[in-house]
Amino acid sequence: MDERISTMPDRHPRLFRLADHTIFVVEEIGRIAKLLGGALAALPSLPRSRRLVVDQMVRLGLESMPLVVVISIFTGAVAAWQAAYQFQGWVPLRYLGEVIGKNVVVELGPVLTSLVVAGRISAAMAAELGTMRVTEQIDALEAMGISPSRYLVMPRFVSATVMLPVAVIFADALAIAGAFLVSNLLLDVSAHTYTMGLRRIFQVRDVVAGLEKAAVFGMFMALMGCHFGMRAEGGAQGVGRATTLAVVTSCVCVLILDYFLTTFLFPIAGV
């Protein structure tokens, strides 16, 4: 009895810490949901804020294209080589185009592009809004009666949601082209065989589903960047911490959402 009583105080701090962490997570989810609600509520003012949206599209979309180009080409090249390595002795290389096309459109294009672009988009948003927060520029906007949700969050939310699928379209095409170069130049797969494989298994719904995944990823990237940026505090160190949290959380959200979206968009018969 005495031993049991003596161990109880050691367990209580752990329980309190677990409760604190649970409360913190619930509060963060509530704040993110509130931020999302504010962005959606500000959508009717989109025509009035079109210049802000276009500016964010250029910064978050077009300026990310050089990175997307490099990543996509080498992603396709690696996918082709790895597929050929796994095929050897088991599957003829004439099926290479089919495997590459399906995997790139459904998974590699949306996910890898989102992971790479998430680092740039979330970091940029968190750093910019975090600097505005610690220098009290956001407080000044509120004092002037300007809604931060309309002026800061909504343009970034819309631009990330629209531009990430656009980036994925280019990523898919470039990855397939990179895989073709490796297949044709190094693996002796003719252009006709490769393209016939792509055409044989191509389905529009796969492309649409991949773009839907990219749009959802873009929404969460914007939410994470804006959320952590607008809650930054403590000067330059706080901005750096907010930027790191935004990038890490965005990448984790992409991977978690990818599983749930994949199971919803690509059901398996009989399962």
Residue pairs with C-beta under 8 A, 6 or more apart in sequence:
28 227
31 227
31 231
32 223
32 224
32 227
35 149
35 153
35 223
35 226
35 227
35 230
36 219
36 223
38 147
38 149
38 153
38 154
39 149
39 153
39 154
39 157
39 222
39 223
41 149
42 49
42 147
42 149
42 150
42 153
42 154
43 154
43 158
45 150
45 154
46 53
46 154
46 158
49 150
49 151
49 154
49 155
52 151
52 155
53 154
53 155
53 158
53 159
55 155
56 155
56 156
56 158
56 159
56 160
57 159
57 162
57 163
59 124
59 159
60 120
60 121
60 124
60 156
60 159
60 160
60 163
61 159
61 162
61 163
61 164
61 166
61 167
62 163
64 117
64 120
64 121
64 163
64 167
65 167
65 170
67 116
67 117
67 120
68 113
68 116
68 117
68 167
68 170
68 171
68 174
69 170
69 174
71 112
71 113
71 116
71 171
72 109
72 113
72 170
72 171
72 172
72 173
72 174
72 175
72 178
73 174
73 175
73 177
73 178
74 178
75 104
75 108
75 109
75 112
75 171
75 175
75 178
76 100
76 104
76 108
76 174
76 175
76 176
76 177
76 178
76 179
76 180
76 182
77 178
77 179
77 181
77 182
79 100
79 103
79 104
79 108
79 175
79 179
80 96
80 100
80 178
80 179
80 180
80 182
80 183
80 187
81 182
81 186
81 187
83 96
83 99
83 100
84 93
84 96
84 183
84 187
87 93
87 95
87 96
93 183
93 187
93 188
93 189
93 193
94 189
94 193
94 197
95 197
96 179
96 183
96 187
96 189
96 194
96 197
97 180
97 183
97 189
97 193
97 194
97 195
97 196
97 197
97 198
97 200
98 197
98 198
98 200
98 201
99 197
100 175
100 176
100 179
100 183
100 197
100 198
101 176
101 197
101 198
101 201
101 202
102 201
102 206
104 172
104 175
104 176
104 179
105 172
105 206
105 207
105 210
106 206
106 209
106 210
106 262
106 266
107 210
107 258
107 262
108 175
109 168
109 171
109 172
109 175
109 210
110 168
110 210
110 211
110 213
110 214
110 217
110 258
111 213
111 254
111 255
111 258
112 171
113 164
113 167
113 168
113 171
113 214
114 164
114 168
114 213
114 214
114 217
114 218
114 221
114 254
115 251
115 254
115 255
117 164
117 167
117 221
118 217
118 221
118 247
118 250
118 251
118 254
119 247
119 250
119 251
121 160
121 164
121 218
121 221
121 222
121 225
121 250
122 221
122 224
122 225
122 243
122 246
122 247
122 249
122 250
123 225
123 243
123 246
123 247
124 225
125 156
125 222
125 225
125 226
125 229
125 246
126 224
126 225
126 226
126 228
126 229
126 232
126 239
126 242
126 243
126 245
126 246
126 247
127 229
127 239
127 242
127 243
128 229
129 138
129 152
129 225
129 226
129 229
129 230
129 232
130 228
130 229
130 230
130 232
130 238
130 239
130 242
130 243
131 137
131 232
131 239
132 138
132 152
132 229
133 229
133 230
133 231
133 232
133 233
134 232
134 233
134 234
134 235
134 236
134 238
134 239
138 148
138 152
138 230
141 147
141 148
141 151
141 152
142 148
148 230
152 226
152 230
153 222
153 226
153 230
156 222
156 225
156 226
157 219
157 222
157 223
157 226
159 222
160 218
160 219
160 221
160 222
161 215
161 218
161 219
161 222
162 215
162 218
163 218
164 214
164 215
164 217
164 218
164 221
165 211
165 214
165 215
165 218
167 214
168 210
168 211
168 214
169 211
172 207
172 210
176 198
180 191
180 194
183 189
183 194
184 190
184 191
184 194
209 265
209 266
212 261
212 265
213 257
213 258
213 261
213 262
213 265
216 257
216 261
217 253
217 254
217 257
217 258
220 250
220 253
220 254
220 257
221 250
221 253
221 254
224 246
224 249
224 250
224 253
225 246
225 250
227 246
228 242
228 243
228 245
228 246
228 249
229 242
229 243
229 246
231 242
232 238
232 239
232 241
232 242
234 241
